[in-house]
């Protein structure tokens, strides 16, 4: 965009994206109102094909320029990281919903008893929902038979994302031999990723668009870029798996994005699809965001949590057996088994753990290669008996949080207070996060948490006393007698004060009474709050 404003004339260009920089000595001649095309002698990097949304072929077609060149490193996955700007999404969402209808041929799989394998199968608007249910049931039973289906006069508003792929995306990919972004989206709608979107293909595409626009209401839409797989990956037959590069595409895009949005409506279909569960499992805690569809009435965060029993990665829906096998391999490498992924996801939806990954990376980077940390004395004292405490006290800027960031890898659960983040000062969220970490690392704690009565789990989401004295205490009390005391780490206790109440200190006092003899604590704080630590651990 900047080059266009310059008019004709030579200029030197440096490309920067996601921390990578590529200096170019090429002289690019900018042409007003036309995209800048990279030097043809440089190979295009599919990892950074980052594009905004393009209207489907029913709109006047976009020109088809080459994608902009962004750097690729050894650690970058081979991928088409195509991103959708929300500004064009807003422009196309309304007219399509009211005027356009689509007729197209698609390959579907459903059981023979429902007409699978028959010829001349036709589906109109009235039979669309029933057809979707037959397909889902065939996936669940694994009885699907390949069938050509003629969809006739389907309004855009009723098209599922899978229908949009069949009617619009796949034909463009086949014609161009590339993903839809390279086939139909101009370079001016290209940028680095900001958000990864996980969504179920079986739900209406128009509702997905409205949900994203509602979620980012008030934001500068031209600066918000969401990654949607239907544009990012070549949907031509036999091309999706190579573009996904055995899962490296997904992990690369999630790493590059600021947040991962999981779109849910009243069907909760993403919680029953293996691809969506895999995406959620691959997302760090600090990036995961559940977004309720704008077409959903009555779905609440509490209802989502109450449905955690239905999550089952071992029996989740997956259209392609090749996809299922690829996901299984990655899950076993990261989690050990699909069953372990299932339980981790259930814990996530019930406990809503706070994520600290970004802060930990930044803190650890401060001392990388320049400091050596010897924690034996601290850990030996903390693990030497229950009810013990280690306090690291110093003024601001002395490195307490840096020490805590390295120490976090050696304890059972940790919480990092942060004055600028009110969630880090919420006693309910602190208790849930600590309980989650204990449940992940101790099977006995996991069983105790997941077996709590449902009304207790619901109450623990809103009542800080229930969260501390029942939920977190259950995770601690479940530890067997032969296990050493769990070591909890709480950083920056002085930043946990809200309205004259220090939530972390109050929490520690509560679990000291509710789970005695099961834990010890390491804390960092400024010297002026040392007196509070002595009230919680008088023996120390």
N, C-alpha and C positions, 0 to 999 in steps of 0.2 A: 504494500500500500504506500509506503514511504517513497519507494523508487518511482512509482507512477507520478507522484506529485512533482517530481523533479523535471519532468519533461525529457526530451531527448538530450543525451549527453553521457559521457563516460563516468563511471563511479567505481570505487573499490568496495567490495562487499565482504562482510564477515558474518557467517551464520552461527547462531547460538541457540541451543535448545537443551533443556534438562541437564544442565551442568556440562554438556559437551560443547566444545568450540572447534570450529573448522575455519581456518584462515584461507581465503582464496585470493590468489593473485590475478585471477581472471578479470578482465574488464567487461562489465556487463553494460550494454547499451539499453537504457530504459525507454520503453515506448509508452506514451500516455494511453491509459485505459486498456492496456493489454497486459497479461501476466508475464512476469519475467521467467524465461525458460533457462534452466541450467545448461552449462556447457555439455554438448552431446558426447564428448569423449570421456565423461566421468560416469561410472555406473550408478544407476539409481539405487537408493537405499530403501528397501521396502519397510524397514523398521520405522521409518518416520513419514510414511504417507499419511499425514494427519489432516483430515478434511472435514469440512462442515457439511451439513445436510444438503442434498440436491433434490428438487422435486422430481417425481417420477415422469416417465415419458409422456404422460398426458399433458404436461406443461410444455411450453416452448423449450427445446433441449438446450442444455448448457453447452458451451464449447468444450472440447476435450483436450486441454493442454497437458503437457508432461507435468508430473508432480514436482513440487519443490524439493531440492536436495537438502537433506539434513544429515549430520554425521552418523556413522555407524561404527561401533567399537566391537571388540571381541566379545564383550559381555552382553551386547545387544542381541535380542532374539531376532530370527528371521521372521518378520511379521509385517502385516499391513495394519498399522495403528491408526486407522481412519477415524477421525473425530467429527462430530456434528455440532456446528454452531447453532445456538438456539434462535438467533435472529431469523434465518430463513425458515426454521421450523414454525415459528409463529406465523410467518407469512402464508405458508401453504396449508396450515391445519384447517382453516375455516372453509375455503372454497371447495376443497376436495370432499369434505364431509357432506356437502349439500348438493353437489352437481354431478360428480363422476361416478360411473358404475363400471365394473370390470367383468369381462368374461375371459377365461383362460383355462388351459389344460395343466394338470398337475399329477404327480405320482404320489399316491397315498398308500398306506398299509392298514387294512382292517380285516377282521375275521371273515372266513367264508360264510358263516351263518348270517353275517350282516351284509353279504354281497361282495366280499372281498374276492378278487380275481375275475369278477364278471366284466363283460364288455359294455361300453356305452353307459357308464354310470354318470348320472347328471345330478348336480346339486345346485339348487337355487337358494334364495334368501331364506325361505321358510324352512328348508331342511338343513341349513348351515350348522346350527347348534347341535342337532342330533348327529350330524356327520362328525363333528368334533368329538362328541362323547364316544362314538364308535371307535374312532381312531385312538383315543386315550385308553379305552378299555383293551383294545388290541395290544397296545404297548404294555399295559399292566400284565396281561396274560401271555404276552409274547406269542400271539397267534396271528399276527398280521400277514396278509398276503398282498403282494404288489398289485396295485390296481390303478389304471388310468381313470382320472376323474375330471369331468368337464364341469367347471363352475360357471354359472350363467347369471349375468346381470346382478353382481354383488356390489352394493354401494360401498364406497370407501370406508364409511363409518363402521361397517360390519366386517371389514377385512381383518383377519388376525395377522400378526406379524408373519406367520408362515405363509399366509395367502399373499401378502405383499411381496415376499421373496419369490413365490411362484409366478405372480402376475407381472412384476416389474423388475425386481433385482436380478433374478437368475437370467432372464433373456438378455439383459444388458451385459452381464458378465460373460455369457457365451459369445455374444457378438464381438466384444472387445478383447476377450482373452485375459481379463484382469478383474480385480474387484470393482464393485460399483463406484467407488470413489475415483479410481483412475479412469473408469469408463465415462462418468457423467458429471463429475464435480470439478469446478475450475480451481486453479491454484490460489485465487484470492480468498477462498474459503478454507484455507489450510493453516493449521497452527499446531502447537504442542498440546498434549492432553491435559485436561483439568479434572475430568471425572470419568470413571469407568461405570457402565450401567449393566446390571444383571437383570434380565427380564425373561419371562416365559413367552416363547413364540406362539403359544396357543391362545393368547389374549389379544384383544383388539389393538391394532397399531395406533389408531387415532387416540385412544385413551392413553397410551404410552406417551404420545406427543403432548397431550394436554397436561399429564402429570408432571412431565419435565418442566414445562412452561410455568406451571403453578409452583413447583418446588423452587424455581429460580426467580420467582416474581420479585421485581425490584432490582434485580442484578443487571449489569450491563451485558445483555445477551450476546452481543458480538464478541465478548471476551470469554464466554463460557463454552467449552468444547467437551462434548460427551462422546465417549467411545461406544458405538453400537456395532455389534458383530455383523449385522446384515450388510452394512456398508464396508466394513473393514476387511472382511474375509471374502475371497473369491467363492461365490456360491454356485459356480458352474459345476456340473457333475464331476466328482473325483478330484476337485481342486481344494476343498475346504481343509482337509487334513494336512496337505503340504503347507498351506498358509499358516495353519495353527502350529506347525513345527513342533509336534509332539509336546504341546503345552507351554513351550517357551514364550510364545506370543502372549498368552494370557498373563503370565507372571511378569513379563516386561511392561505391559500396559498398566497393570495394577501398581507396579513399582513407580511408574512415571506419573501416575494420577494423584491428585490431592485427596480424593475420596472415592469410595466405591458405593454406588447407590443400588439398593435392591428394591425393585418395584413390586409391591404387593397389592392385590385387590382381595375381594371377599372370597375368592376361590383358594387363595394361598397356594396357587399352582407352583410358584418357584420353590416352595418348600418340599415339593414332591418330585421335582425333576433333578436328575443327577448332575446335569451341567450346572444348574444354578447352585446346588449344594456345593459342588466342587469350587465354583467361583467364590462363594461366601467363605468356604474353608481356606481358600488361598489369600483372603484379604486380611491384613493386619487389623487388630482390634481398633486402633485409633483412626482407621479409614472407613470402617463399616458404618453405613447409614441406611436404615430402613425407611423407605418412602411409600406412604399409602397412596394408592391410585386416586385421582380426582373423581373417578367414576364410582368409587366405593362409598356406601353409606353405612355407618354403624361399625366399621372395622376400627378397633382401637389397639393400642400397643399391648394392653392387658390381654385382649383376645388372641393376639399373635403369640404371646408367651404361653397362654393356656393350651395352644395347639402343638407344643413342642413334642408331645408323645408321638405325633404323626410323622415326624422326621425319621427317615429310614434310608440311608444311603445304599444299603445292600439291595433294597427292592425298589429304588426310585425309578421313575420313568426315564427312558433314554431311547430316542428314535433309532439311533445307529449303534450296532454292536461294536463297530470299530471305535466309536467314541467311548463306549462303555469300557472297553478294554484299555484304551489309553488312559482314561481317568482312573481306573483301578490301579494301574501301574504307578501313577503319580501319587495317588493316595497312600498306597502301601509304602512308597519310599519316604513320604513325609510323616504319615501318621501311624503306619504299621498295618492298618486294616481299614476296611470300610466301616466296620463296627466302631472303631475308635473315632473315625470322623463323625459318625452319627452322634456319639455321646458328647463330643466336643461341641457340635452344633447345638445340641439340646441345651447344654450348659450356657452357651452364648445367648440363646434366645431367652432363657429363663433369667440369667443373672446380669446381662448387659454390662460386661466388664469394661472398665476404662482402659484405653490404650495409651501406652507411654512410649511406643517404639520411636517416634520421631524425636522426642526429647532425649531418649537414651542414646540414639545415634549421634546427636549433636554434642551431648556431654562427653561421650567416649572419644569423639573425634578431637576434642580439645587436648587430650593427653596422649593421643596415639603415637607410639614410637618414642615418646620422651619420658614416660613415667613408669615406674614399677610399683605394683601394689602388693603388699604382704598382709593378707587378711587372717592368717592363722590364729593370731592371738585373739582377735575379735570373735571369730567363729568358734574357737574352742571355748571361750567363756560363755557365749550365747547358748551353745549346745551342751554345755556341761551340766545343766540343770534347768528345770522349768522356773519361770518367774524371774529370769535374769534380764538385765538390760545393759546395753552399751550405748553411750551417748557421745556423739562426735559434735562438739560445740566450737563454734568460731564465728567471727563477724562476717558481714556480707562480703562476697567476692574472694573468700579464702579457699574455695574448692570443695566445700562439703558435698554439693550435689554431684560433682564429678566423681568423688570417691564413692558416693552412693550408687551412681550409675554402673560402676565396675563391680561393686559389691552385690548388686541385684542378681547377678548370674549365679551367686552362691547361696541364696536364701530360698525359702519355700514360697514366699509371697511378698510383694512390695507395693507400696503406694507412694507417689510423688506429689506432694502438695504444690500448688501453684496459685499465687495470689491473683493472677490475671485470668484464671479459669475457675468459674464458680462450681463447675462439676467436681473439681478436685477437692472442694471444701464441703461437699454434700455427704453427710455421714451415711446415708442409705447407699449411695453409689460406692463409697469407700468400702463398706462391709461387703457388698456384692462382688466387688472386684477382688478383694482378698479371698473370699470364699471360692470364686472361680479359679483362681490360681492354685489354691490348695486342692481343689477337685481335679484339676488337670494333672497334678503331680502325685496325688495319693488316691489310689482306687477306693480305699475305705472312705475317704472324704467325699468322693464322687457319689458313691452309693448312698451315703447319708443325705446328701443334698437332693439328689433326684428322687429319693423316696420320701421326702417330706410331704405332708398333706398339701394338696393343691391350694387350699385356702391360705395356708401359711406362706407358700411361695408367692401368691398374689399379694398378701399383706406386706411381705418383705420388700416389695418394689416401691412401697409408698411410706412405710412406717420404719423410721430409723432404729427404734428399739427392737422391733421384730427382726430386722436385718442383722443387728449386732448380737442380740441375746439368744436368738433361736437359729437363724440361718448360719451365721459365721461360727457361732458356738458349736453347732452340729458338725460342721466341717472339722473343727479342731478336736472335739470330743471323740470323733470317730477314729482318731489315730490310735493305733494299738499300743499297748504298754511297752512293748519291746522297741518301739521306734523312739529315736531321740526327739526332744521337743522341737516343734516346728519353729523356725526362725522367721519372724516378720520384720520387714524393713519399712520404716516410714521416714521419708526425706522432707526437710523443710517444715518441721512441725510449727515453727513460728509463723508460717504463712497459712496455717489452717484455721485462724481465728476469724469468726464471723459474728458480728453483733455481740461482742464480749464473750463468746463461747468458742472454745477451741475444740472443733468437732473430732479431730483425730485423737486428742487426749481423752475426751469423753468416751470415745469408742474403745480405746485401750482399757480404760477403767471398767467398762461394761463387760468385755470379754474376759477380763481378769477374774471377775466374779462368776461368770457363766461357764467358763472353761478353764478352771484352775489346774495347774500342773501339766498343761499341754503345750505351752509355748513360751518363747522368750522374744526379745525385741531389740533391734538395732535402730537408733534414731539419730537424725542430724538436726541441729537447731542452732539458733543464735543463743549466746549466753544468758540473755534476759529471760528466757523461758525454761531454764534448767530447773527452776523451782517446781514447775508443773510436772516434770518427769519424776521428781522425787515423790510427789503425791501418789503417782501411779505405781511406782516401784520403791516403796519405802525401805525395803531390805537392801537395796543396792546403793 
